[in-house]
């Protein structure tokens, strides 16, 4: 019998599209898996304690702490507790395309391709395989929990380091395909982000061209 799938939507803040669900209260249960779910954004999970099963589309992985799961948008999944073991998660929901507008066009195309093609083992990072990624995610969680001065700038910088590390650890991503994709989408990403955040206001082409550092004629 095929499991149901439902959509969980997160309304991420416009200027800083990151939401953190932290603390000690986030646990996966042993309840039978009757349906999967997917999100409108990236789900970054950090397994702080214990072990868990990650059901990802048609595959199942056993995840042992410390570990990170990174699930692109629209990726059906579910986490289930392992018998006779506890678990504790922290979660971050992020739109990296809107968050990392300073990426150059090649990196932005790489990000889009990673979000489109990451699957299976690409989405599970163990401490033994990539301890530097685990440490970066822990730093992101720490900044989001404490929210000290400049934390948003620091979190942007940490994510700007995290995703290139993920690219490097995803062998299925083809650099040649990325370079062949149009660069225009990356070049105009500041304008796209600005429109998303200010769609309720009157926006001029001059403003958008200035954000992208191109002429009005070129933007048109």
Legacy VTK file of the C-alpha trace (Angstrom):
# vtk DataFile Version 3.0
C-alpha trace
ASCII
DATASET POLYDATA
POINTS 220 float
0.000 0.000 0.000
1.397 3.384 -1.018
1.950 5.912 1.754
0.328 9.326 1.625
2.357 12.497 1.190
1.511 15.938 2.551
2.990 19.409 2.281
4.399 21.384 5.237
4.754 25.056 4.415
7.120 27.372 6.312
6.575 31.109 5.933
10.199 32.247 6.026
10.915 35.913 6.853
11.516 38.015 3.753
14.792 39.688 4.682
16.358 36.707 6.456
14.696 33.496 5.231
15.759 31.242 8.117
13.675 29.618 10.874
15.202 27.531 13.675
13.451 24.911 15.807
15.950 24.328 18.595
16.064 23.088 22.175
15.476 19.724 23.820
11.900 19.058 22.759
12.348 17.749 19.212
12.217 13.949 19.066
11.219 11.394 16.453
8.784 8.720 17.618
8.283 5.017 17.005
4.833 5.636 15.520
4.188 3.643 12.330
5.023 5.580 9.183
1.741 6.148 7.378
2.676 9.160 5.288
5.688 11.217 4.254
5.882 15.002 4.026
7.849 17.614 2.098
8.608 21.319 2.479
8.748 24.487 0.423
12.335 25.112 1.600
15.513 23.320 2.630
15.305 21.347 5.870
18.608 21.163 7.736
18.491 18.622 10.552
21.113 18.040 13.222
20.836 14.788 15.158
22.233 15.775 18.535
21.706 12.489 20.382
20.931 8.851 19.671
19.970 7.313 16.363
17.052 7.526 13.977
15.679 6.179 10.727
15.329 8.578 7.835
12.788 7.476 5.247
13.711 9.446 2.135
11.417 8.808 -0.819
11.866 5.034 -1.360
15.076 4.629 0.663
15.690 4.186 4.398
18.865 5.278 6.211
19.941 4.725 9.796
21.382 8.011 11.073
23.608 8.079 14.163
24.563 11.206 16.074
26.281 13.479 15.493
24.952 13.706 11.967
23.348 16.183 9.602
20.504 15.689 7.144
19.934 18.247 4.410
16.737 17.818 2.445
15.974 19.992 -0.587
12.474 21.373 -1.173
9.826 18.933 -2.403
11.737 15.858 -1.148
9.283 13.438 0.567
10.691 12.144 3.853
10.006 11.128 7.446
12.131 10.473 10.548
11.325 7.568 12.844
12.934 6.573 16.136
15.063 3.436 16.327
13.828 0.808 18.832
15.509 0.911 22.243
17.241 4.224 21.554
16.508 7.860 22.252
16.994 10.721 19.846
17.036 14.503 19.842
16.984 16.780 16.814
17.446 20.451 16.079
16.025 21.842 12.836
16.604 24.812 10.565
14.423 25.731 7.595
16.094 27.988 5.045
15.770 29.296 1.508
19.449 29.419 0.474
18.735 31.039 -2.881
17.187 34.067 -1.176
19.692 34.023 1.679
22.870 33.827 -0.419
22.313 36.485 -3.051
26.020 37.353 -2.987
27.017 34.040 -4.605
28.597 34.471 -8.015
26.667 33.113 -11.037
28.581 29.815 -11.204
28.026 29.162 -7.499
24.350 30.099 -7.755
23.887 27.672 -10.639
25.702 25.044 -8.604
23.312 25.685 -5.713
20.274 25.275 -7.965
21.659 22.031 -9.339
22.429 20.673 -5.875
18.884 21.436 -4.719
17.464 19.785 -7.829
19.593 16.643 -7.903
20.719 15.818 -4.345
19.306 12.454 -3.346
19.923 9.469 -1.112
23.353 9.522 0.509
23.890 13.137 -0.624
21.326 14.148 1.997
22.938 12.392 4.988
26.279 13.608 6.378
28.006 11.573 9.080
30.668 12.913 11.406
33.171 10.287 10.229
32.828 11.355 6.595
32.671 15.152 6.905
33.419 16.466 10.420
33.921 19.979 9.031
30.291 20.051 7.824
29.070 18.865 11.215
31.004 21.676 12.914
29.630 24.300 10.514
26.064 23.191 11.175
26.660 23.250 14.932
27.925 26.830 14.583
24.821 27.804 12.611
22.596 26.271 15.284
24.549 28.076 18.019
24.185 31.456 16.309
20.467 30.940 15.695
19.895 29.936 19.305
21.797 32.787 20.966
21.074 35.562 18.437
23.921 37.763 19.592
25.100 40.866 17.750
25.646 40.329 14.001
24.260 36.797 14.137
22.421 37.206 10.827
25.621 38.249 9.059
27.482 35.332 10.647
24.764 32.840 9.700
24.843 34.050 6.076
28.613 33.579 6.047
28.370 30.098 7.538
25.778 29.032 4.982
27.964 30.528 2.228
30.686 28.113 3.394
28.372 25.171 4.039
26.909 24.825 0.564
30.252 24.773 -1.342
31.339 22.021 1.058
28.167 20.127 0.194
28.877 20.637 -3.528
32.331 19.130 -2.998
30.819 16.134 -1.237
28.257 15.491 -3.976
30.075 13.614 -6.760
26.954 13.312 -8.921
26.952 17.067 -9.579
28.450 17.694 -13.003
30.515 20.888 -13.220
30.258 20.999 -16.996
26.463 21.082 -16.846
26.588 23.919 -14.341
28.851 26.021 -16.537
26.635 25.511 -19.560
23.577 26.846 -17.785
22.759 30.521 -18.399
24.440 32.919 -16.049
21.616 35.401 -16.249
19.633 33.743 -13.459
22.515 34.236 -11.040
23.207 37.772 -12.232
19.629 38.921 -11.723
19.074 37.016 -8.463
19.346 40.248 -6.394
16.460 41.665 -8.441
14.393 38.505 -8.007
14.956 38.568 -4.256
14.081 42.277 -4.077
10.842 41.694 -5.988
9.891 38.805 -3.690
10.461 40.969 -0.628
8.883 44.187 -1.957
6.177 43.008 -4.327
3.577 45.070 -2.447
5.408 48.308 -3.347
5.982 50.114 -6.626
9.290 48.857 -8.072
11.138 50.618 -10.880
13.354 49.008 -13.487
16.057 51.507 -12.534
16.147 50.121 -8.983
16.413 46.540 -10.218
19.153 47.367 -12.692
21.164 49.101 -9.959
20.859 46.058 -7.689
22.221 43.824 -10.460
24.936 46.301 -11.503
23.724 46.321 -15.115
22.109 48.915 -17.378
18.351 49.189 -17.711
18.656 48.180 -21.359
20.637 45.061 -20.448
18.172 44.087 -17.747
15.227 44.376 -20.128
LINES 1 221
220 0 1 2 3 4 5 6 7 8 9 10 11 12 13 14 15 16 17 18 19 20 21 22 23 24 25 26 27 28 29 30 31 32 33 34 35 36 37 38 39 40 41 42 43 44 45 46 47 48 49 50 51 52 53 54 55 56 57 58 59 60 61 62 63 64 65 66 67 68 69 70 71 72 73 74 75 76 77 78 79 80 81 82 83 84 85 86 87 88 89 90 91 92 93 94 95 96 97 98 99 100 101 102 103 104 105 106 107 108 109 110 111 112 113 114 115 116 117 118 119 120 121 122 123 124 125 126 127 128 129 130 131 132 133 134 135 136 137 138 139 140 141 142 143 144 145 146 147 148 149 150 151 152 153 154 155 156 157 158 159 160 161 162 163 164 165 166 167 168 169 170 171 172 173 174 175 176 177 178 179 180 181 182 183 184 185 186 187 188 189 190 191 192 193 194 195 196 197 198 199 200 201 202 203 204 205 206 207 208 209 210 211 212 213 214 215 216 217 218 219
